[in-house]
Amino acid sequence: MTSLAAHDVTVSYSRQRVLDRVSLHIGSGETVGLRGPSGGGKSTLVRVLALVQGADAGHVSIDGTWVAGARHRVPAALRTRIGVLFQSPREATDPRLRLDDIISEPLRATGHPDAAVRERVTELADLVGLTADLLIRRPHAVSDGQLQRACLARALAHRPSYLLCDEATAMLDASTQAHVAGVLTDYQRETGAGILVVSHDHALLTRWADRVVDLQTQERRHAATAA
Ligand SMILES: Nc1ncnc2c1ncn2[C@@H]1O[C@H](COP(=O)(O)OP(=O)(O)OP(=O)(O)O)[C@@H](O)[C@H]1O
């Protein structure tokens, strides 16, 4: 099965071990929920899976290709197969950029020509429901929900095979939350993408995910094995 997977990933910050031999896989077409206590390392695991943060031990594989190291050593062709959506769109965007520039960032970074970028931005804006008048505004002039839609468009820019959603709908009102979930579900149906949904909201996870992984339970299992 094709999958994005963490294999025995361990991460510590100073002396604090945040992830201890954590393994998790997200199969193509599958939606996996991830829950765990606050500060338990969920966002750290997302960054490791997104290939933007290295692990102290263990590694990540994407469709059978094993990856080691942090972002700068990972080829763009692998990185662009993973899209990430974070909780706070304001922290995840440059306040000086217009929404259309935010959406086009990953395409420009990989050297797409201007005409192709413009065409793809229009397509993505349509997909997430952003009108032309919103695309020329900067983050301060749009709502959190509108900005999160731009972040969703940016996450989909390279048509990723895997999408990691880190509390991505937690700050949104119910209707924007449903819209974002709908766009992701449609995208998954069309492309067979695998999706990881990190959330504290148990009801949301059981409604949305095919299976739910509890980070704490997984780490306790290791502790029991080691004892
Ligand atoms: N770059 C960093 N440097 C030092 N400590 C960090 C760093 N990033 C995270 N931490 C710490 O690691 C622990 C795990 O953080 P992380 O954000 O991964 O957990 P989380 O499960 O996503 O938490 P939450 O559910 O509250 O968002 C926390 O104690 C956090 O303070």
Ligand as a Chemical Component Dictionary entry (heavy atoms), coordinates in Angstrom:
data_LIG
# 
_chem_comp.id                   LIG 
_chem_comp.type                 NON-POLYMER 
_chem_comp.pdbx_formal_charge   0 
_chem_comp.three_letter_code    LIG 
# 
loop_
_chem_comp_atom.comp_id 
_chem_comp_atom.atom_id 
_chem_comp_atom.alt_atom_id 
_chem_comp_atom.type_symbol 
_chem_comp_atom.charge 
_chem_comp_atom.model_Cartn_x 
_chem_comp_atom.model_Cartn_y 
_chem_comp_atom.model_Cartn_z 
_chem_comp_atom.pdbx_ordinal 
LIG N1  N1  N 0 10.785 24.213 18.787 1  
LIG C1  C1  C 0 10.577 23.827 20.048 2  
LIG N2  N2  N 0 11.524 24.037 21.002 3  
LIG C2  C2  C 0 11.342 23.626 22.273 4  
LIG N3  N3  N 0 10.239 23.003 22.708 5  
LIG C3  C3  C 0 9.261  22.779 21.813 6  
LIG C4  C4  C 0 9.383  23.171 20.438 7  
LIG N4  N4  N 0 8.250  22.811 19.792 8  
LIG C5  C5  C 0 7.468  22.221 20.713 9  
LIG N5  N5  N 0 8.058  22.204 21.920 10 
LIG C6  C6  C 0 7.526  21.607 23.157 11 
LIG O1  O1  O 0 7.285  20.235 22.877 12 
LIG C7  C7  C 0 6.075  19.806 23.476 13 
LIG C8  C8  C 0 5.156  19.237 22.398 14 
LIG O2  O2  O 0 4.701  20.298 21.576 15 
LIG P1  P1  P 0 3.720  20.059 20.343 16 
LIG O3  O3  O 0 3.315  21.406 19.866 17 
LIG O4  O4  O 0 4.351  19.139 19.387 18 
LIG O5  O5  O 0 2.501  19.296 21.072 19 
LIG P2  P2  P 0 0.949  19.213 20.675 20 
LIG O6  O6  O 0 0.502  17.851 21.066 21 
LIG O7  O7  O 0 0.753  19.610 19.254 22 
LIG O8  O8  O 0 0.317  20.299 21.623 23 
LIG P3  P3  P 0 -1.095 21.086 21.483 24 
LIG O9  O9  O 0 -2.163 20.047 21.404 25 
LIG O10 O10 O 0 -1.160 21.875 22.761 26 
LIG O11 O11 O 0 -0.997 21.946 20.263 27 
LIG C9  C9  C 0 5.518  20.989 24.225 28 
LIG O12 O12 O 0 5.910  20.902 25.567 29 
LIG C10 C10 C 0 6.181  22.181 23.543 30 
LIG O13 O13 O 0 6.324  23.256 24.429 31 
# 
loop_
_chem_comp_bond.comp_id 
_chem_comp_bond.atom_id_1 
_chem_comp_bond.atom_id_2 
_chem_comp_bond.value_order 
_chem_comp_bond.pdbx_ordinal 
LIG N1  C1  SING 1  
LIG C1  N2  SING 2  
LIG C1  C4  DOUB 3  
LIG N2  C2  DOUB 4  
LIG C2  N3  SING 5  
LIG N3  C3  DOUB 6  
LIG C3  C4  SING 7  
LIG C3  N5  SING 8  
LIG C4  N4  SING 9  
LIG N4  C5  DOUB 10 
LIG C5  N5  SING 11 
LIG N5  C6  SING 12 
LIG C6  O1  SING 13 
LIG C6  C10 SING 14 
LIG O1  C7  SING 15 
LIG C7  C8  SING 16 
LIG C7  C9  SING 17 
LIG C8  O2  SING 18 
LIG O2  P1  SING 19 
LIG P1  O3  DOUB 20 
LIG P1  O4  SING 21 
LIG P1  O5  SING 22 
LIG O5  P2  SING 23 
LIG P2  O6  DOUB 24 
LIG P2  O7  SING 25 
LIG P2  O8  SING 26 
LIG O8  P3  SING 27 
LIG P3  O9  DOUB 28 
LIG P3  O10 SING 29 
LIG P3  O11 SING 30 
LIG C9  O12 SING 31 
LIG C9  C10 SING 32 
LIG C10 O13 SING 33 
# 
